[in-house]
Amino acid sequence: MLNVCNLSKKYFTADGQIVALDNINLQVKEGEYIAIVGNRAQAKQRSLI
């Protein structure tokens, strides 16, 4: 099982702060599948790092 609690991710740029994730909670049980979708591959990869 995978549990993620209160995960936040912020990026700081010259234009200011970008909040990518804000207090995300996620539970993935054994045998379940998840997908992370969006229009930019780079943004999804950085969210996992």
PyMOL Python script that loads the backbone (N, CA, C, O; Angstrom):
from pymol import cmd

cmd.read_pdbstr("""\
ATOM      1  N   MET A   1       0.847  -1.167   0.000  1.00  0.00           N
ATOM      2  CA  MET A   1       0.000   0.000   0.000  1.00  0.00           C
ATOM      3  C   MET A   1       0.898   1.237   0.000  1.00  0.00           C
ATOM      4  O   MET A   1       1.963   1.259   0.617  1.00  0.00           O
ATOM      5  N   LEU A   2       0.443   2.242  -0.697  1.00  0.00           N
ATOM      6  CA  LEU A   2       1.129   3.524  -0.740  1.00  0.00           C
ATOM      7  C   LEU A   2       0.225   4.581  -0.138  1.00  0.00           C
ATOM      8  O   LEU A   2      -0.911   4.755  -0.580  1.00  0.00           O
ATOM      9  N   ASN A   3       0.717   5.286   0.864  1.00  0.00           N
ATOM     10  CA  ASN A   3      -0.022   6.384   1.487  1.00  0.00           C
ATOM     11  C   ASN A   3       0.780   7.664   1.320  1.00  0.00           C
ATOM     12  O   ASN A   3       1.972   7.708   1.624  1.00  0.00           O
ATOM     13  N   VAL A   4       0.129   8.682   0.843  1.00  0.00           N
ATOM     14  CA  VAL A   4       0.719  10.017   0.750  1.00  0.00           C
ATOM     15  C   VAL A   4      -0.204  10.943   1.533  1.00  0.00           C
ATOM     16  O   VAL A   4      -1.408  10.989   1.284  1.00  0.00           O
ATOM     17  N   CYS A   5       0.371  11.682   2.480  1.00  0.00           N
ATOM     18  CA  CYS A   5      -0.440  12.560   3.328  1.00  0.00           C
ATOM     19  C   CYS A   5       0.104  13.984   3.292  1.00  0.00           C
ATOM     20  O   CYS A   5       1.290  14.220   3.525  1.00  0.00           O
ATOM     21  N   ASN A   6      -0.782  14.919   2.998  1.00  0.00           N
ATOM     22  CA  ASN A   6      -0.469  16.349   3.045  1.00  0.00           C
ATOM     23  C   ASN A   6       0.740  16.736   2.194  1.00  0.00           C
ATOM     24  O   ASN A   6       1.591  17.508   2.636  1.00  0.00           O
ATOM     25  N   LEU A   7       0.814  16.209   0.994  1.00  0.00           N
ATOM     26  CA  LEU A   7       1.928  16.494   0.088  1.00  0.00           C
ATOM     27  C   LEU A   7       1.707  17.839  -0.595  1.00  0.00           C
ATOM     28  O   LEU A   7       0.641  18.102  -1.152  1.00  0.00           O
ATOM     29  N   SER A   8       2.722  18.674  -0.540  1.00  0.00           N
ATOM     30  CA  SER A   8       2.678  19.970  -1.219  1.00  0.00           C
ATOM     31  C   SER A   8       3.939  20.125  -2.052  1.00  0.00           C
ATOM     32  O   SER A   8       5.006  19.644  -1.670  1.00  0.00           O
ATOM     33  N   LYS A   9       3.816  20.798  -3.191  1.00  0.00           N
ATOM     34  CA  LYS A   9       4.966  21.064  -4.053  1.00  0.00           C
ATOM     35  C   LYS A   9       4.817  22.461  -4.609  1.00  0.00           C
ATOM     36  O   LYS A   9       3.798  22.794  -5.214  1.00  0.00           O
ATOM     37  N   LYS A  10       5.836  23.281  -4.403  1.00  0.00           N
ATOM     38  CA  LYS A  10       5.828  24.655  -4.888  1.00  0.00           C
ATOM     39  C   LYS A  10       7.081  24.901  -5.706  1.00  0.00           C
ATOM     40  O   LYS A  10       8.150  24.371  -5.403  1.00  0.00           O
ATOM     41  N   TYR A  11       6.939  25.701  -6.736  1.00  0.00           N
ATOM     42  CA  TYR A  11       8.060  26.124  -7.555  1.00  0.00           C
ATOM     43  C   TYR A  11       8.177  27.630  -7.437  1.00  0.00           C
ATOM     44  O   TYR A  11       7.175  28.343  -7.377  1.00  0.00           O
ATOM     45  N   PHE A  12       9.404  28.100  -7.407  1.00  0.00           N
ATOM     46  CA  PHE A  12       9.631  29.541  -7.325  1.00  0.00           C
ATOM     47  C   PHE A  12      10.281  29.994  -8.622  1.00  0.00           C
ATOM     48  O   PHE A  12      11.310  29.458  -9.034  1.00  0.00           O
ATOM     49  N   THR A  13       9.678  30.976  -9.256  1.00  0.00           N
ATOM     50  CA  THR A  13      10.179  31.516 -10.509  1.00  0.00           C
ATOM     51  C   THR A  13      10.408  33.017 -10.347  1.00  0.00           C
ATOM     52  O   THR A  13      10.091  33.602  -9.311  1.00  0.00           O
ATOM     53  N   ALA A  14      10.951  33.613 -11.371  1.00  0.00           N
ATOM     54  CA  ALA A  14      11.158  35.060 -11.348  1.00  0.00           C
ATOM     55  C   ALA A  14       9.831  35.802 -11.251  1.00  0.00           C
ATOM     56  O   ALA A  14       9.782  36.927 -10.753  1.00  0.00           O
ATOM     57  N   ASP A  15       8.754  35.177 -11.724  1.00  0.00           N
ATOM     58  CA  ASP A  15       7.430  35.802 -11.685  1.00  0.00           C
ATOM     59  C   ASP A  15       6.685  35.545 -10.383  1.00  0.00           C
ATOM     60  O   ASP A  15       5.622  36.124 -10.155  1.00  0.00           O
ATOM     61  N   GLY A  16       7.221  34.695  -9.538  1.00  0.00           N
ATOM     62  CA  GLY A  16       6.554  34.406  -8.274  1.00  0.00           C
ATOM     63  C   GLY A  16       6.476  32.914  -8.002  1.00  0.00           C
ATOM     64  O   GLY A  16       7.205  32.119  -8.597  1.00  0.00           O
ATOM     65  N   GLN A  17       5.590  32.550  -7.105  1.00  0.00           N
ATOM     66  CA  GLN A  17       5.432  31.168  -6.663  1.00  0.00           C
ATOM     67  C   GLN A  17       4.341  30.462  -7.453  1.00  0.00           C
ATOM     68  O   GLN A  17       3.287  31.036  -7.729  1.00  0.00           O
ATOM     69  N   ILE A  18       4.607  29.201  -7.815  1.00  0.00           N
ATOM     70  CA  ILE A  18       3.613  28.357  -8.475  1.00  0.00           C
ATOM     71  C   ILE A  18       3.333  27.183  -7.552  1.00  0.00           C
ATOM     72  O   ILE A  18       4.249  26.446  -7.187  1.00  0.00           O
ATOM     73  N   VAL A  19       2.085  27.006  -7.176  1.00  0.00           N
ATOM     74  CA  VAL A  19       1.696  25.882  -6.328  1.00  0.00           C
ATOM     75  C   VAL A  19       1.241  24.748  -7.249  1.00  0.00           C
ATOM     76  O   VAL A  19       0.190  24.835  -7.884  1.00  0.00           O
ATOM     77  N   ALA A  20       2.041  23.691  -7.313  1.00  0.00           N
ATOM     78  CA  ALA A  20       1.714  22.550  -8.167  1.00  0.00           C
ATOM     79  C   ALA A  20       0.808  21.567  -7.437  1.00  0.00           C
ATOM     80  O   ALA A  20      -0.136  21.038  -8.023  1.00  0.00           O
ATOM     81  N   LEU A  21       1.089  21.323  -6.174  1.00  0.00           N
ATOM     82  CA  LEU A  21       0.283  20.432  -5.340  1.00  0.00           C
ATOM     83  C   LEU A  21       0.072  21.110  -3.997  1.00  0.00           C
ATOM     84  O   LEU A  21       0.995  21.714  -3.451  1.00  0.00           O
ATOM     85  N   ASP A  22      -1.136  21.012  -3.463  1.00  0.00           N
ATOM     86  CA  ASP A  22      -1.443  21.681  -2.204  1.00  0.00           C
ATOM     87  C   ASP A  22      -2.170  20.725  -1.270  1.00  0.00           C
ATOM     88  O   ASP A  22      -3.375  20.510  -1.400  1.00  0.00           O
ATOM     89  N   ASN A  23      -1.425  20.152  -0.323  1.00  0.00           N
ATOM     90  CA  ASN A  23      -1.980  19.233   0.681  1.00  0.00           C
ATOM     91  C   ASN A  23      -2.746  18.068   0.056  1.00  0.00           C
ATOM     92  O   ASN A  23      -3.912  17.833   0.374  1.00  0.00           O
ATOM     93  N   ILE A  24      -2.079  17.350  -0.829  1.00  0.00           N
ATOM     94  CA  ILE A  24      -2.678  16.198  -1.506  1.00  0.00           C
ATOM     95  C   ILE A  24      -2.593  14.969  -0.602  1.00  0.00           C
ATOM     96  O   ILE A  24      -1.557  14.712   0.012  1.00  0.00           O
ATOM     97  N   ASN A  25      -3.674  14.222  -0.525  1.00  0.00           N
ATOM     98  CA  ASN A  25      -3.725  12.945   0.177  1.00  0.00           C
ATOM     99  C   ASN A  25      -4.083  11.863  -0.838  1.00  0.00           C
ATOM    100  O   ASN A  25      -4.981  12.042  -1.660  1.00  0.00           O
ATOM    101  N   LEU A  26      -3.370  10.741  -0.769  1.00  0.00           N
ATOM    102  CA  LEU A  26      -3.573   9.676  -1.744  1.00  0.00           C
ATOM    103  C   LEU A  26      -3.313   8.340  -1.071  1.00  0.00           C
ATOM    104  O   LEU A  26      -2.359   8.193  -0.307  1.00  0.00           O
ATOM    105  N   GLN A  27      -4.164   7.372  -1.361  1.00  0.00           N
ATOM    106  CA  GLN A  27      -3.954   6.018  -0.873  1.00  0.00           C
ATOM    107  C   GLN A  27      -4.157   5.071  -2.050  1.00  0.00           C
ATOM    108  O   GLN A  27      -5.210   5.071  -2.687  1.00  0.00           O
ATOM    109  N   VAL A  28      -3.131   4.262  -2.329  1.00  0.00           N
ATOM    110  CA  VAL A  28      -3.205   3.270  -3.397  1.00  0.00           C
ATOM    111  C   VAL A  28      -3.018   1.907  -2.744  1.00  0.00           C
ATOM    112  O   VAL A  28      -1.976   1.620  -2.155  1.00  0.00           O
ATOM    113  N   LYS A  29      -4.031   1.087  -2.859  1.00  0.00           N
ATOM    114  CA  LYS A  29      -3.991  -0.239  -2.246  1.00  0.00           C
ATOM    115  C   LYS A  29      -3.374  -1.244  -3.209  1.00  0.00           C
ATOM    116  O   LYS A  29      -3.320  -1.011  -4.417  1.00  0.00           O
ATOM    117  N   GLU A  30      -2.916  -2.346  -2.670  1.00  0.00           N
ATOM    118  CA  GLU A  30      -2.305  -3.398  -3.481  1.00  0.00           C
ATOM    119  C   GLU A  30      -3.282  -3.847  -4.569  1.00  0.00           C
ATOM    120  O   GLU A  30      -4.453  -4.114  -4.299  1.00  0.00           O
ATOM    121  N   GLY A  31      -2.782  -3.923  -5.791  1.00  0.00           N
ATOM    122  CA  GLY A  31      -3.605  -4.339  -6.922  1.00  0.00           C
ATOM    123  C   GLY A  31      -4.302  -3.192  -7.628  1.00  0.00           C
ATOM    124  O   GLY A  31      -4.864  -3.391  -8.705  1.00  0.00           O
ATOM    125  N   GLU A  32      -4.283  -1.989  -7.051  1.00  0.00           N
ATOM    126  CA  GLU A  32      -4.899  -0.835  -7.695  1.00  0.00           C
ATOM    127  C   GLU A  32      -3.884  -0.143  -8.608  1.00  0.00           C
ATOM    128  O   GLU A  32      -2.675  -0.257  -8.410  1.00  0.00           O
ATOM    129  N   TYR A  33      -4.393   0.565  -9.596  1.00  0.00           N
ATOM    130  CA  TYR A  33      -3.565   1.319 -10.530  1.00  0.00           C
ATOM    131  C   TYR A  33      -3.981   2.777 -10.486  1.00  0.00           C
ATOM    132  O   TYR A  33      -5.148   3.096 -10.260  1.00  0.00           O
ATOM    133  N   ILE A  34      -3.014   3.659 -10.705  1.00  0.00           N
ATOM    134  CA  ILE A  34      -3.320   5.077 -10.813  1.00  0.00           C
ATOM    135  C   ILE A  34      -2.671   5.622 -12.077  1.00  0.00           C
ATOM    136  O   ILE A  34      -1.750   5.017 -12.626  1.00  0.00           O
ATOM    137  N   ALA A  35      -3.151   6.752 -12.524  1.00  0.00           N
ATOM    138  CA  ALA A  35      -2.561   7.438 -13.674  1.00  0.00           C
ATOM    139  C   ALA A  35      -2.468   8.918 -13.348  1.00  0.00           C
ATOM    140  O   ALA A  35      -3.377   9.497 -12.753  1.00  0.00           O
ATOM    141  N   ILE A  36      -1.369   9.513 -13.742  1.00  0.00           N
ATOM    142  CA  ILE A  36      -1.195  10.954 -13.609  1.00  0.00           C
ATOM    143  C   ILE A  36      -1.271  11.523 -15.014  1.00  0.00           C
ATOM    144  O   ILE A  36      -0.430  11.227 -15.863  1.00  0.00           O
ATOM    145  N   VAL A  37      -2.279  12.339 -15.250  1.00  0.00           N
ATOM    146  CA  VAL A  37      -2.510  12.847 -16.600  1.00  0.00           C
ATOM    147  C   VAL A  37      -2.405  14.369 -16.619  1.00  0.00           C
ATOM    148  O   VAL A  37      -2.599  15.039 -15.604  1.00  0.00           O
ATOM    149  N   GLY A  38      -2.099  14.884 -17.776  1.00  0.00           N
ATOM    150  CA  GLY A  38      -1.986  16.325 -17.950  1.00  0.00           C
ATOM    151  C   GLY A  38      -1.434  16.631 -19.323  1.00  0.00           C
ATOM    152  O   GLY A  38      -1.119  15.729 -20.099  1.00  0.00           O
ATOM    153  N   ASN A  39      -1.319  17.914 -19.614  1.00  0.00           N
ATOM    154  CA  ASN A  39      -0.907  18.292 -20.959  1.00  0.00           C
ATOM    155  C   ASN A  39       0.596  18.499 -21.106  1.00  0.00           C
ATOM    156  O   ASN A  39       1.064  18.736 -22.219  1.00  0.00           O
ATOM    157  N   ARG A  40       1.370  18.419 -20.024  1.00  0.00           N
ATOM    158  CA  ARG A  40       2.814  18.600 -20.124  1.00  0.00           C
ATOM    159  C   ARG A  40       3.520  17.472 -19.387  1.00  0.00           C
ATOM    160  O   ARG A  40       3.379  17.334 -18.172  1.00  0.00           O
ATOM    161  N   ALA A  41       4.277  16.670 -20.119  1.00  0.00           N
ATOM    162  CA  ALA A  41       4.983  15.536 -19.514  1.00  0.00           C
ATOM    163  C   ALA A  41       5.972  15.994 -18.462  1.00  0.00           C
ATOM    164  O   ALA A  41       6.093  15.356 -17.416  1.00  0.00           O
ATOM    165  N   GLN A  42       6.677  17.074 -18.712  1.00  0.00           N
ATOM    166  CA  GLN A  42       7.694  17.550 -17.780  1.00  0.00           C
ATOM    167  C   GLN A  42       7.085  17.881 -16.414  1.00  0.00           C
ATOM    168  O   GLN A  42       7.691  17.583 -15.385  1.00  0.00           O
ATOM    169  N   ALA A  43       5.921  18.479 -16.390  1.00  0.00           N
ATOM    170  CA  ALA A  43       5.281  18.833 -15.124  1.00  0.00           C
ATOM    171  C   ALA A  43       4.917  17.589 -14.318  1.00  0.00           C
ATOM    172  O   ALA A  43       5.053  17.579 -13.094  1.00  0.00           O
ATOM    173  N   LYS A  44       4.464  16.559 -14.987  1.00  0.00           N
ATOM    174  CA  LYS A  44       4.106  15.327 -14.281  1.00  0.00           C
ATOM    175  C   LYS A  44       5.353  14.637 -13.732  1.00  0.00           C
ATOM    176  O   LYS A  44       5.325  14.114 -12.618  1.00  0.00           O
ATOM    177  N   GLN A  45       6.427  14.629 -14.485  1.00  0.00           N
ATOM    178  CA  GLN A  45       7.658  14.026 -14.008  1.00  0.00           C
ATOM    179  C   GLN A  45       8.188  14.743 -12.791  1.00  0.00           C
ATOM    180  O   GLN A  45       8.615  14.094 -11.836  1.00  0.00           O
ATOM    181  N   ARG A  46       8.175  16.058 -12.795  1.00  0.00           N
ATOM    182  CA  ARG A  46       8.666  16.825 -11.659  1.00  0.00           C
ATOM    183  C   ARG A  46       7.809  16.626 -10.426  1.00  0.00           C
ATOM    184  O   ARG A  46       8.313  16.705  -9.305  1.00  0.00           O
ATOM    185  N   SER A  47       6.532  16.369 -10.610  1.00  0.00           N
ATOM    186  CA  SER A  47       5.654  16.143  -9.456  1.00  0.00           C
ATOM    187  C   SER A  47       6.026  14.880  -8.714  1.00  0.00           C
ATOM    188  O   SER A  47       5.766  14.767  -7.516  1.00  0.00           O
ATOM    189  N   LEU A  48       6.624  13.935  -9.399  1.00  0.00           N
ATOM    190  CA  LEU A  48       6.991  12.660  -8.775  1.00  0.00           C
ATOM    191  C   LEU A  48       8.343  12.695  -8.097  1.00  0.00           C
ATOM    192  O   LEU A  48       8.679  11.786  -7.338  1.00  0.00           O
ATOM    193  N   ILE A  49       9.112  13.716  -8.357  1.00  0.00           N
ATOM    194  CA  ILE A  49      10.465  13.804  -7.792  1.00  0.00           C
ATOM    195  C   ILE A  49      10.410  14.386  -6.401  1.00  0.00           C
ATOM    196  O   ILE A  49      11.447  14.542  -5.755  1.00  0.00           O
TER     197      ILE A  49
END
""", "prot")
cmd.dss("prot")
cmd.show_as("cartoon", "prot")
cmd.util.cbc("prot")
cmd.orient("prot")
